[in-house]
Amino acid sequence: MTLTIDIPPNLEGRLRKEAEKRSVAAEELACKFLEERLPSPAETPLWKRPAEWKIAFKKWVESHDPNIPALYDDAMSRPGFRGK
């Protein structure tokens, strides 16, 4: 992909100077900086990746033992929080 970005002259100068110190092209260094700075898909929160969230949630649900008895109805009422 080709992307054209207008940057201020002083920033371009800094980029070119740093690229020269590292013996790489300015474009290559800019790409490296973007790669380091932008979050990878793995770093993106799961809730921002709905398809993966759905799979992870289903896996989590299936990881629970379906034979565990459900709570009794009063367990979720305010008096039920204190126990019987």
Buried (B, 14 or more C-beta within 10 A) or exposed (E): EEEEEEEEEEEEEEBBEBBEEEEBEBEEBBEEEEEEEEEEEEEEEEEEBEEBEEEEEEEEEEEEEEEEEEEEEEEEEEEEEEEE
